[in-house]
């Protein structure tokens, strides 16, 4: 079976030419036409119309339901796994050097790495001044994180303890990026999209409409690490680079998210609705 790394993009843009990589247009339902060399996430079994909230995860859903491969991967149109000789830093985000200091990880090299593990993933920056709970509650609000937690408690209660432990960490498996064995990712996708769909349903019950921001895409970045940890998946972190400068700021939606080790008991009560 063919193996492929998909470059998710929401627009036609100049992309690096690397053997084994294929552009995948996400949110393709919005487009009147698709570039000839691109695949589109609105074909086959898909959730393209929910791209405003699921972000690159509509691409992951399409890969799950429509791709028959031994190995698949997800990269972004401006973010890739790479072998890096030196870094250039600007603002808070890593930007590619213009001096040929990197090489995007080829599919062939990724397959070699996967001889000794199941998945290649990306680690976030280590936030020494905030935990995962503080970060995601700050971006999405504590109420939204609680909706997700309630969804997990209802569907997969055995994961709650791992979730609580993961909230205490100062880094996560971010960007929804990976290269790995599809049979592993298929199991993850079933779990992930069950939870995201239930969270969206609960949100609609409260607010009268589904999520329209990027909430569910961000939750995927949190939940990936929870699933990997609980299931003891054999994964490795790999360096990643950005191919263009950009900066994203997330205004905190909570003035005071309490999340120190001394307050762990209080957090558990909040998460469990007690």
C-alpha positions in Angstrom: 0.0 0.0 0.0 1.1 3.5 -0.7 2.4 5.7 2.2 1.8 9.4 2.1 2.4 12.6 4.2 -0.4 15.1 3.6 0.3 18.9 3.7 -2.9 20.4 5.0 -3.6 23.9 3.7 -6.7 26.1 3.6 -5.6 27.9 0.4 -3.5 27.4 -2.7 0.0 28.4 -1.9 3.6 27.7 -2.8 4.6 24.5 -1.1 8.0 22.7 -0.8 8.5 19.8 -3.3 9.3 16.8 -1.2 8.8 13.2 -2.4 6.0 11.5 -0.6 4.2 14.7 0.4 0.8 15.6 -1.1 -1.3 18.8 -0.6 -4.7 18.4 1.0 -7.1 21.4 0.8 -9.1 21.6 4.1 -12.4 23.5 4.3 -12.6 22.6 0.6 -16.4 23.0 0.7 -15.8 26.7 0.6 -13.9 26.6 -2.7 -15.4 26.7 -6.1 -12.5 24.7 -7.5 -9.5 22.8 -6.2 -6.0 23.1 -7.6 -5.2 20.3 -10.0 -2.4 18.9 -7.8 -4.3 19.0 -4.5 -6.6 16.6 -2.8 -9.7 18.0 -1.1 -11.3 17.2 2.3 -14.9 17.5 1.0 -14.7 14.2 -1.0 -15.8 10.8 0.3 -16.7 10.5 4.0 -15.9 14.0 5.3 -16.6 16.8 7.8 -15.2 19.6 5.6 -18.1 22.0 6.5 -16.9 22.0 10.1 -13.4 23.2 9.3 -14.0 26.5 11.0 -13.8 24.7 14.4 -12.0 21.5 13.6 -9.2 23.2 11.6 -6.6 20.7 10.3 -8.6 17.9 11.9 -11.0 17.9 9.0 -8.0 16.8 7.0 -7.2 14.1 9.6 -10.8 12.9 9.5 -10.6 12.6 5.7 -7.4 10.7 6.0 -8.9 8.3 8.5 -12.0 7.6 6.4 -10.7 7.7 2.9 -7.0 6.7 2.8 -5.8 3.1 2.7 -2.1 3.2 3.6 0.4 1.5 5.9 1.9 4.9 7.0 0.3 8.4 6.9 1.4 11.8 8.1 0.0 15.2 8.6 2.1 18.4 8.1 1.0 22.0 7.7 1.6 24.3 4.7 4.1 26.3 6.8 5.1 23.7 9.4 7.1 20.4 8.9 9.1 17.8 10.7 12.7 18.5 9.7 16.3 17.7 10.4 17.7 21.0 11.6 21.3 22.2 11.7 20.6 25.6 13.3 17.7 27.7 14.3 16.7 31.3 13.7 14.3 32.8 16.2 12.0 35.7 15.7 9.3 36.8 18.2 8.0 33.7 20.1 8.0 31.3 17.1 10.7 29.4 15.3 11.3 30.6 11.7 13.3 28.8 9.0 16.7 30.1 8.3 17.3 31.4 4.8 20.7 29.7 4.8 19.8 26.1 4.0 20.1 25.0 7.7 17.3 22.4 7.5 16.0 19.5 5.5 12.3 18.6 5.6 12.0 15.0 6.8 11.5 12.8 3.8 8.9 10.0 3.8 11.8 7.4 3.3 13.6 8.7 6.4 10.4 8.8 8.4 9.7 5.2 7.5 13.2 4.3 8.8 12.4 6.0 12.1 9.1 4.1 12.3 11.0 0.8 12.3 11.6 1.4 16.0 8.4 3.2 17.0 4.7 3.7 16.1 4.5 7.5 15.7 6.6 10.6 15.1 5.1 13.6 16.9 5.8 17.2 17.7 6.4 18.5 21.2 5.2 22.0 22.2 7.4 24.6 23.8 7.8 23.9 27.5 5.8 26.6 29.3 7.5 26.9 32.7 5.0 29.5 34.0 1.8 27.6 33.2 0.4 24.1 33.0 -1.6 22.6 30.2 -4.7 23.3 32.1 -3.9 27.0 32.5 -3.0 27.2 28.8 -6.1 25.6 27.4 -8.5 27.0 29.9 -7.0 30.4 29.1 -7.5 30.0 25.4 -10.9 28.2 25.5 -12.3 29.1 28.9 -12.7 26.8 31.9 -16.3 26.2 30.9 -15.3 24.8 27.5 -12.6 22.6 29.0 -15.3 21.3 31.4 -17.5 20.4 28.5 -14.7 18.4 27.0 -14.0 16.7 30.4 -17.7 15.9 30.8 -17.7 14.4 27.3 -14.7 12.1 28.2 -16.3 11.1 31.5 -19.5 10.1 29.7 -17.8 8.3 26.8 -14.4 7.1 28.0 -14.3 7.5 31.9 -11.2 5.4 32.1 -9.2 8.3 30.6 -10.1 10.8 33.3 -7.1 10.1 35.6 -4.7 10.4 32.6 -6.4 13.6 31.6 -6.0 15.1 35.1 -2.3 14.1 35.1 -1.8 15.6 31.7 -3.3 18.9 32.8 -0.4 19.3 35.2 2.3 19.0 32.6 4.0 22.1 31.1 4.1 20.9 27.5 1.9 18.9 25.2 1.9 17.1 21.8 1.0 20.0 19.6 -0.1 21.1 16.2 -2.0 17.9 15.5 1.1 16.8 13.5 2.4 13.2 13.1 3.8 10.6 10.9 3.0 7.1 11.8 1.3 3.8 11.4 -2.3 4.2 10.1 -3.7 1.4 12.2 -2.6 3.3 15.3 -4.0 6.5 14.1 -7.3 4.9 13.1 -7.8 3.9 16.8 -6.9 7.4 17.9 -9.3 9.0 15.4 -12.3 6.9 16.6 -11.6 8.1 20.2 -10.9 11.7 19.2 -13.8 12.3 17.0 -16.2 10.7 19.4 -15.1 13.2 22.1 -15.0 16.2 19.8 -18.4 15.5 18.4 -19.9 15.0 21.9 -18.2 18.3 23.1 -19.7 20.1 20.1 -23.1 18.6 20.9 -23.0 19.8 24.5 -21.9 23.2 23.4 -24.9 23.5 21.0 -27.2 22.5 23.8 -26.0 25.4 25.9 -25.6 28.0 23.2 -28.0 27.1 20.5 -25.3 26.6 17.8 -22.2 24.5 17.3 -18.7 25.7 17.8 -17.5 28.1 15.1 -14.1 29.2 16.4 -11.0 27.0 16.4 -12.0 25.3 19.7 -12.1 21.7 18.6 -8.9 21.9 16.7 -7.1 23.1 19.8 -8.7 20.4 21.9 -7.2 17.9 19.5 -3.7 19.2 20.4 -4.4 18.5 24.1 -6.2 15.2 23.6 -3.5 13.6 21.4 -1.0 13.4 24.3 -3.7 12.1 26.6 -4.5 9.2 24.2 -0.8 8.4 23.6 -0.1 8.3 27.3 -3.1 6.2 28.3 -2.5 3.7 25.6 1.3 3.5 26.1 1.9 4.2 22.4 5.6 4.0 21.4 6.2 7.5 19.9 9.2 9.8 19.5 9.4 13.6 19.4 11.0 15.1 16.4 12.0 18.7 15.7 9.8 20.8 13.5 10.3 24.0 11.7 8.1 26.8 10.2 8.6 27.9 6.6 7.4 31.4 7.2 7.3 33.9 10.0 4.1 34.2 11.9 2.8 35.1 15.3 -0.4 33.9 17.0 -1.5 35.4 20.3 -4.3 33.9 22.3 -5.9 36.4 24.8 -6.6 34.7 28.1 -10.3 34.3 28.6 -9.8 33.6 32.3 -8.3 36.1 34.7 -7.2 33.5 37.2 -6.9 29.8 36.3 -5.8 28.1 39.5 -3.6 25.2 38.7 -0.7 24.6 41.2 0.1 21.2 42.7 -1.5 22.4 46.0 -4.8 22.9 44.2 -4.9 19.6 42.4 -7.7 18.3 44.6 -9.8 21.4 43.9 -9.2 20.9 40.2 -10.3 17.3 40.2 -13.5 18.3 41.9 -14.2 21.0 39.3 -13.5 18.6 36.4 -15.7 15.9 37.9 -18.5 18.3 38.6 -18.4 18.0 42.4 
